[in-house]
Amino acid sequence: MERVQCIEMIYPEIEDKLVVTIMGACAQELYDLGHRENFFYLQHAMGLASSIGLGLARHLPHEKVIVLDGDGSVLMNLGTLTTLARYRPANLVHVIFDNGSLLSTGGFESHTTSGVTDLAVIAKGAGIAHVASVSTTMEFGEAFVEAMERDGLSVIVAHVEAVGPDNYGMDFALPENAFRFKRCVQDRRRATGWTPPPDPGH
Ligand SMILES: Cc1ncc(C[n+]2csc(CCOP(=O)(O)OP(=O)(O)O)c2C)c(N)n1
């Protein structure tokens, strides 16, 4: 299956959710389906999309947060899986599109291509209870619906082909996206009347 098929399939579900993507191909594929102010495309900072998702999910428990990640990015920040497991935000869905490739920068093979490294096993070993490993659009759709309905942290490792969009180009850069996304988050929070509890500190 291709990542773009998966993103197309879930787009109606996520278009009103807080979504954080990695940079490059994944971001472009979502953007091409139609940008929303509640989408944040984390350019440059490889590996940190799930960390930003974790922060959002903990700070905004009334929101469902979706992270669209890549194998190369997760491999660059494997500790994120242990942090997610420890804090297990119930409102976070972490989708890892494993194309075995650093596609956006030329398609170099990642460690998952070797067949040795299994990100779903690593996620389970990190302590995440709900981990799905899927290879067909049908399996992906089922796993995503379950994750969206679940009141619990979900990780989906979706094995996809190493193909991406045939064009790259967005009409705004990271700072504008970041300011607008932040404003969107604040507006949504005000609309619900929800106020964050005092930070207990860790
Ligand atoms: C710290 C860091 N190193 C390198 C890069 C350059 N870079 C941007 S995207 C990318 C590949 C990302 O791979 P993956 O997460 O698997 O996503 P894919 O491109 O395959 O969709 C790389 C190496 C970066 N942005 N940040």
Ligand as a Chemical Component Dictionary entry (heavy atoms), coordinates in Angstrom:
data_LIG
# 
_chem_comp.id                   LIG 
_chem_comp.type                 NON-POLYMER 
_chem_comp.pdbx_formal_charge   1 
_chem_comp.three_letter_code    LIG 
# 
loop_
_chem_comp_atom.comp_id 
_chem_comp_atom.atom_id 
_chem_comp_atom.alt_atom_id 
_chem_comp_atom.type_symbol 
_chem_comp_atom.charge 
_chem_comp_atom.model_Cartn_x 
_chem_comp_atom.model_Cartn_y 
_chem_comp_atom.model_Cartn_z 
_chem_comp_atom.pdbx_ordinal 
LIG C1  C1  C 0 17.969 16.085 12.347 1  
LIG C2  C2  C 0 17.725 16.004 10.867 2  
LIG N1  N1  N 0 18.545 15.250 10.089 3  
LIG C3  C3  C 0 18.306 15.164 8.764  4  
LIG C4  C4  C 0 17.294 15.852 8.195  5  
LIG C5  C5  C 0 17.062 15.778 6.684  6  
LIG N2  N2  N 1 15.866 14.989 6.388  7  
LIG C6  C6  C 0 14.675 15.565 6.154  8  
LIG S1  S1  S 0 13.474 14.468 5.825  9  
LIG C7  C7  C 0 14.530 13.174 5.985  10 
LIG C8  C8  C 0 14.043 11.759 5.800  11 
LIG C9  C9  C 0 12.874 11.414 6.677  12 
LIG O1  O1  O 0 12.662 10.023 6.630  13 
LIG P1  P1  P 0 11.326 9.386  7.160  14 
LIG O2  O2  O 0 11.002 9.879  8.502  15 
LIG O3  O3  O 0 11.443 7.917  7.022  16 
LIG O4  O4  O 0 10.207 9.954  6.182  17 
LIG P2  P2  P 0 10.080 9.809  4.592  18 
LIG O5  O5  O 0 10.914 10.912 4.011  19 
LIG O6  O6  O 0 10.579 8.448  4.216  20 
LIG O7  O7  O 0 8.651  9.998  4.324  21 
LIG C10 C10 C 0 15.825 13.614 6.271  22 
LIG C11 C11 C 0 17.011 12.748 6.453  23 
LIG C12 C12 C 0 16.465 16.625 9.043  24 
LIG N3  N3  N 0 15.416 17.316 8.574  25 
LIG N4  N4  N 0 16.702 16.682 10.368 26 
# 
loop_
_chem_comp_bond.comp_id 
_chem_comp_bond.atom_id_1 
_chem_comp_bond.atom_id_2 
_chem_comp_bond.value_order 
_chem_comp_bond.pdbx_ordinal 
LIG C1  C2  SING 1  
LIG C2  N1  SING 2  
LIG C2  N4  DOUB 3  
LIG N1  C3  DOUB 4  
LIG C3  C4  SING 5  
LIG C4  C5  SING 6  
LIG C4  C12 DOUB 7  
LIG C5  N2  SING 8  
LIG N2  C6  DOUB 9  
LIG N2  C10 SING 10 
LIG C6  S1  SING 11 
LIG S1  C7  SING 12 
LIG C7  C8  SING 13 
LIG C7  C10 DOUB 14 
LIG C8  C9  SING 15 
LIG C9  O1  SING 16 
LIG O1  P1  SING 17 
LIG P1  O2  DOUB 18 
LIG P1  O3  SING 19 
LIG P1  O4  SING 20 
LIG O4  P2  SING 21 
LIG P2  O5  DOUB 22 
LIG P2  O6  SING 23 
LIG P2  O7  SING 24 
LIG C10 C11 SING 25 
LIG C12 N3  SING 26 
LIG C12 N4  SING 27 
# 
